[in-house]
Amino acid sequence: MSEQAPSSNPRLSCLVVVHNEDAQLATCLDTLVFADEIVVVLDKCTDKSKSIASQYTDRLIEGYWEIEGERRNTGIEACSCDWILEVDADERVSDALAQEIRETIRSAAPGHFLVPYDNYIGETLVRYGWGAAWGVSATVRLFAKDCKRWGPQRIHPAVTLTGASGRLKNRMIHYVDRDISDMIARLDRYTTVKAADLRASGDIGRFGANLRRIFSRFYKCYVARRGYLEGYYGFLIALFAGLYPILSHLKARLEAPSQKGEES
């Protein structure tokens, strides 16, 4: 992409991709009204998500996507503004972050920005230990149009970024899990979808290598990322991060695609 001078009055789209999120969608969208445009992608929604979203925007896209990257790219392509902020239904944009975003895009060259996260388990702020496919402490959510593209994976798709890079100071609020049971359910969902990606790739990996990753990923989250500072929650984050590769491998090896409703 060729270098462009920033617009004197850049416009901002907020993109939300949802699947049956009527319990928390309104609270999310309430924090996005500062944007020039809100685009909501409704993926296989059978609840009241469409009715709720329509109270905030007429930029609604309905469909069925098996691949996460495809539905996110569909939303990006539908955004009409100069800059895009991606927000999930369990995330909230604070007034301070909204103001920083507005000020940042006013003078920024086309590119992308890391947004730091405050992750909550229930009402508890858990700042340390995230990573290794089990949550993020910062990720690229603010970007100029055409500066971010998602890959073809079903879960945790790869991202292609272009243009200048930067990092914001204010944090996105993320209610990642309600409780430990929710964490366990998320591990089950994630590993099922990751197993489908492994089967589709034709390379599910080796049992021994994935077994060793239990310990290397636990160390990365609990020690290197200072999960130990979070007490029992830090231990749980590291444990689930370690189990994620081996459970995905075993599901890919032992479970037939038809058992989980995968499409051929």
C-alpha positions as CSV (number, residue, x, y, z in Angstrom):
1,M,0.0,0.0,0.0
2,S,1.3,3.4,-0.9
3,E,2.0,6.0,1.8
4,Q,-0.9,8.4,2.1
5,A,-1.3,11.6,4.1
6,P,-3.8,11.3,7.0
7,S,-7.2,12.7,6.3
8,S,-7.9,16.1,8.0
9,N,-11.2,14.6,9.4
10,P,-10.9,10.8,9.4
11,R,-14.0,8.8,10.0
12,L,-14.2,5.7,12.3
13,S,-16.1,2.5,11.9
14,C,-16.7,0.1,14.8
15,L,-17.1,-3.5,13.7
16,V,-18.7,-6.1,16.0
17,V,-19.0,-9.8,14.9
18,V,-21.5,-11.7,17.0
19,H,-23.1,-15.2,17.4
20,N,-26.0,-15.2,19.8
21,E,-24.8,-12.4,22.1
22,D,-28.1,-10.9,23.1
23,A,-27.2,-11.1,26.8
24,Q,-24.3,-8.6,26.4
25,L,-24.6,-7.0,23.0
26,A,-26.4,-3.8,24.1
27,T,-23.9,-3.1,26.8
28,C,-21.1,-3.4,24.2
29,L,-22.8,-1.2,21.6
30,D,-23.6,1.4,24.2
31,T,-19.8,2.1,24.4
32,L,-19.4,2.5,20.6
33,V,-21.8,5.4,19.9
34,F,-18.8,7.7,19.6
35,A,-18.0,6.2,16.2
36,D,-19.2,7.5,12.9
37,E,-20.5,4.1,11.9
38,I,-21.3,0.8,13.6
39,V,-21.2,-2.4,11.5
40,V,-22.6,-5.6,13.1
41,V,-22.0,-9.0,11.5
42,L,-24.6,-11.5,12.7
43,D,-23.2,-15.0,12.3
44,K,-25.8,-17.8,12.6
45,C,-27.8,-15.8,15.1
46,T,-31.0,-17.3,16.4
47,D,-31.5,-15.1,19.5
48,K,-32.4,-11.4,19.8
49,S,-29.0,-10.1,18.6
50,K,-30.4,-8.7,15.4
51,S,-33.2,-6.9,17.1
52,I,-30.7,-5.4,19.6
53,A,-28.2,-4.4,17.0
54,S,-30.9,-2.7,14.8
55,Q,-31.5,-0.2,17.6
56,Y,-27.9,1.1,17.1
57,T,-27.3,0.7,13.4
58,D,-28.8,-0.3,10.0
59,R,-25.4,-1.6,8.9
60,L,-26.3,-5.3,9.6
61,I,-24.8,-8.2,7.7
62,E,-26.4,-11.7,8.2
63,G,-24.9,-15.0,7.1
64,Y,-23.3,-18.3,8.0
65,W,-19.6,-18.6,8.2
66,E,-17.6,-21.6,9.3
67,I,-14.3,-19.8,9.2
68,E,-13.7,-17.0,11.7
69,G,-11.3,-15.1,9.4
70,E,-13.9,-15.1,6.6
71,R,-16.6,-13.5,8.7
72,R,-14.3,-10.9,10.1
73,N,-13.0,-10.0,6.6
74,T,-16.6,-9.7,5.5
75,G,-17.2,-7.2,8.2
76,I,-14.0,-5.2,7.4
77,E,-15.0,-5.0,3.7
78,A,-18.4,-3.6,4.7
79,C,-16.9,-0.8,6.8
80,S,-17.0,2.5,4.9
81,C,-14.8,4.7,7.1
82,D,-11.1,5.5,7.0
83,W,-10.3,3.6,10.2
84,I,-11.8,0.5,11.8
85,L,-12.0,-0.5,15.4
86,E,-12.9,-4.2,16.0
87,V,-14.7,-5.0,19.2
88,D,-16.2,-8.2,20.4
89,A,-19.5,-8.4,22.3
90,D,-17.7,-9.2,25.6
91,E,-15.5,-6.1,25.3
92,R,-16.2,-2.5,26.3
93,V,-14.6,0.8,25.1
94,S,-14.0,3.2,27.9
95,D,-14.5,6.9,27.5
96,A,-10.7,7.4,27.8
97,L,-10.0,4.8,25.1
98,A,-12.6,6.3,22.8
99,Q,-11.0,9.8,23.2
100,E,-7.6,8.4,22.6
101,I,-8.7,6.6,19.4
102,R,-10.3,9.8,18.1
103,E,-7.1,11.8,18.8
104,T,-4.8,9.1,17.4
105,I,-6.5,8.7,14.0
106,R,-6.7,12.5,13.5
107,S,-2.9,12.6,12.8
108,A,-1.9,9.0,12.2
109,A,-0.5,7.7,8.9
110,P,-2.4,4.6,7.6
111,G,-1.4,1.6,9.7
112,H,-2.4,-0.3,12.8
113,F,-2.3,0.0,16.6
114,L,-2.0,-2.5,19.4
115,V,-4.7,-2.0,22.0
116,P,-3.8,-3.2,25.5
117,Y,-6.4,-5.2,27.5
118,D,-7.8,-5.5,31.0
119,N,-9.2,-9.0,31.2
120,Y,-11.8,-9.9,33.8
121,I,-12.8,-13.3,35.1
122,G,-16.2,-12.5,36.6
123,E,-15.6,-9.3,38.5
124,T,-11.9,-10.0,39.1
125,L,-9.3,-8.1,37.0
126,V,-6.6,-10.6,35.9
127,R,-3.9,-8.7,34.1
128,Y,-0.9,-11.1,34.0
129,G,-0.4,-14.5,32.5
130,W,-2.4,-14.3,29.3
131,G,-1.0,-15.7,26.1
132,A,-0.1,-18.9,24.3
133,A,-3.5,-19.1,22.6
134,W,-5.3,-18.5,25.9
135,G,-6.2,-14.8,25.9
136,V,-4.3,-11.7,25.0
137,S,-2.7,-8.8,26.9
138,A,-2.7,-6.6,23.8
139,T,-3.8,-7.1,20.2
140,V,-4.3,-5.1,17.0
141,R,-7.9,-3.8,17.0
142,L,-7.5,-0.3,15.5
143,F,-6.4,-0.1,11.9
144,A,-6.8,1.9,8.7
145,K,-8.9,0.5,6.0
146,D,-7.0,-2.2,4.0
147,C,-4.3,-2.4,6.6
148,K,-5.5,-5.7,8.3
149,R,-6.6,-9.0,6.8
150,W,-7.6,-12.1,8.7
151,G,-6.3,-15.6,7.6
152,P,-8.4,-18.7,6.7
153,Q,-8.2,-20.5,10.1
154,R,-11.4,-21.4,12.1
155,I,-9.9,-20.2,15.4
156,H,-7.1,-17.7,16.2
157,P,-6.7,-16.9,12.5
158,A,-3.4,-15.4,11.4
159,V,-3.4,-11.7,10.6
160,T,-1.6,-9.8,7.8
161,L,-0.8,-6.2,8.7
162,T,0.5,-3.3,6.6
163,G,1.4,0.3,7.2
164,A,2.8,2.0,10.2
165,S,2.5,0.4,13.6
166,G,1.8,1.9,17.1
167,R,0.3,1.2,20.5
168,L,-2.4,2.9,22.4
169,K,-2.2,3.6,26.2
170,N,-5.8,3.1,27.4
171,R,-7.1,-0.4,27.8
172,M,-9.9,-2.3,26.3
173,I,-12.1,-3.9,29.0
174,H,-12.7,-7.6,28.3
175,Y,-15.0,-9.8,30.2
176,V,-13.3,-13.0,29.0
177,D,-14.9,-15.6,31.3
178,R,-17.7,-15.6,33.9
179,D,-16.2,-18.2,36.2
180,I,-14.1,-21.4,36.2
181,S,-16.9,-23.4,34.5
182,D,-16.9,-20.8,31.7
183,M,-13.2,-21.2,31.3
184,I,-13.6,-25.0,31.0
185,A,-16.4,-24.6,28.5
186,R,-14.2,-22.2,26.4
187,L,-11.3,-24.7,26.5
188,D,-13.7,-27.3,25.1
189,R,-15.0,-25.0,22.3
190,Y,-11.5,-23.8,21.4
191,T,-9.9,-27.3,21.2
192,T,-12.8,-28.6,19.1
193,V,-12.4,-25.9,16.5
194,K,-8.6,-26.1,16.6
195,A,-8.9,-29.8,15.9
196,A,-10.9,-29.1,12.8
197,D,-8.2,-26.7,11.6
198,L,-5.6,-29.4,12.2
199,R,-7.5,-32.0,10.3
200,A,-8.1,-29.5,7.4
201,S,-4.3,-28.8,7.3
202,G,-3.5,-32.5,6.9
203,D,-0.9,-32.2,9.7
204,I,-2.2,-32.8,13.2
205,G,1.4,-32.9,14.6
206,R,3.0,-35.4,16.9
207,F,1.8,-36.5,20.3
208,G,5.1,-36.1,22.0
209,A,5.7,-32.6,20.8
210,N,2.3,-31.5,22.0
211,L,2.8,-33.3,25.3
212,R,5.9,-31.2,25.9
213,R,4.0,-28.1,25.1
214,I,2.0,-28.6,28.2
215,F,5.0,-27.7,30.2
216,S,6.5,-25.0,27.9
217,R,3.2,-23.1,27.6
218,F,2.6,-23.4,31.3
219,Y,6.0,-21.9,32.0
220,K,5.5,-19.2,29.5
221,C,2.2,-18.0,31.1
222,Y,2.9,-18.7,34.7
223,V,6.5,-17.6,34.9
224,A,7.5,-15.5,31.8
225,R,4.2,-13.7,31.7
226,R,4.0,-13.4,35.5
227,G,0.8,-15.3,35.9
228,Y,2.0,-16.2,39.4
229,L,1.1,-12.7,40.4
230,E,-2.6,-13.5,39.9
231,G,-2.7,-16.4,42.4
232,Y,-5.0,-19.3,41.6
233,Y,-6.4,-17.6,38.4
234,G,-2.8,-17.3,37.1
235,F,-2.4,-21.0,37.7
236,L,-5.6,-21.8,35.9
237,I,-4.7,-19.6,32.9
238,A,-1.3,-21.3,32.6
239,L,-2.9,-24.8,33.0
240,F,-5.5,-24.2,30.2
241,A,-2.9,-22.7,27.9
242,G,-0.8,-25.8,28.4
243,L,-3.7,-28.2,27.8
244,Y,-4.9,-26.4,24.7
245,P,-2.4,-28.0,22.2
246,I,-2.6,-31.6,23.5
247,L,-6.4,-31.6,23.7
248,S,-6.6,-30.1,20.2
249,H,-4.2,-32.8,18.9
250,L,-6.1,-35.7,20.6
251,K,-9.5,-34.4,19.3
252,A,-8.1,-34.2,15.8
253,R,-6.7,-37.7,16.1
254,L,-9.5,-39.5,17.9
255,E,-12.8,-37.8,17.0
256,A,-14.4,-38.1,13.6
257,P,-15.4,-34.8,12.0
258,S,-19.1,-35.9,11.9
259,Q,-19.1,-36.1,15.7
260,K,-18.7,-32.3,16.0
261,G,-20.8,-31.3,13.0
262,E,-17.9,-30.2,10.8
263,E,-18.6,-29.5,7.2
264,S,-16.5,-31.3,4.6
